[in-house]
Amino acid sequence: MKRVYFSILAAVLMITNGCDDKPTVKAPELTTAEVSEITTSSAVAGGTITDAGTPAYSERGVCYATTENPTVNNTKIVVDGTGTDSFKANLNGLTANTTYYVRAYATTPSGDTYYGEQVSFSTLIAVKLLDTRTWEQYGDYYKYEYDAQNRFTKISYYYEGKLANTETFFYEGNELVKTEIKSEYEERTIEYLKNGNKITINDIGESMTFTSTIDLNNDGYPVKYEGISYSSLSYQTITYQYKDGNMIKEIREYHFYDYIYDDKKSPFFNCATPKWYMFLNFSEYNGFGNKNNVTEIIGEWGQESELSYEYDSDGFPTKITSTDGKNASSTLIYK
């Protein structure tokens, strides 16, 4: 009887020891990063592995879909790597103006998949942006380049088929902080220092610097310009008045201009470059800043210029003709 007792005890000890030797299993821990660099058709997603788990995960990446709580059975992007670190994945081929849901994931050697929290984002709306404007009589033209937020990144001017000058734009967050102008004859850096509703402009050339200021209204439109500009080389004070998204009056020291508009979209209707820059560089020939297109300019002593337009099916001008005696025409191509 004693022998049977010890046999049972030995068996129990063997089972107990066997349980103690069972490998420890721990799920990986991870988080999903906020999506960045969003365009009409692409974005950058990612995540961070904070604990690789035991045994360590064998695959990681992101999965996404247009429905909530995506899994690896939806669209997934595998990202190489091991251990605890952060990773990124490029999401391409997305549909414009669409909401997507994203989760980071990690899959273990046994095939179990664990997910980070869900984040969502919406792709940008595909909009029409001016690509080039060409003067028919001379063949010279401007080319416009934009970032994913539809802001200017570069404006290039071509004369007789050759690049004559460029203006390159630099942003910090939503603010335009600098432009650089380069040509065969000059290089200038223009700094924009924003403080509340006032912007100080330092126009730094190779031999001299000009400083001016602009005051903004609550819509971000300039209502007063004061200082010396590179183009005028004289001190100026200019005030501006607006109505329905258009500059309707420009008042200078000795004269003023009234502007009349059509009801169609201006060439830069969808451009998201700050309005103060657009209006500061406004002319009837580029339409910067305005919601609609200038049809008539009336100075202190009567009409000074008149413009006519041809439009596409979306209401954007495709041809502009100035009828101020020069009959200069330009064609506009969009992308």
PyMOL commands that set and color helices and strands:
alter all, ss='L'
color gray80, all
select helices_A, chain A and resi 2-20+275-280
alter helices_A, ss='H'
color red, helices_A
select strands_A, chain A and resi 29-32+43-51+59-65+75-78+86-91+99-107+113-115+119-122+130-135+141-146+152-159+162-172+175-183+187-195+198-204+209-216+222-228+235-243+246-251+256-261+294-299+302-311+317-322+329-334
alter strands_A, ss='S'
color yellow, strands_A
deselect
rebuild
show_as cartoon
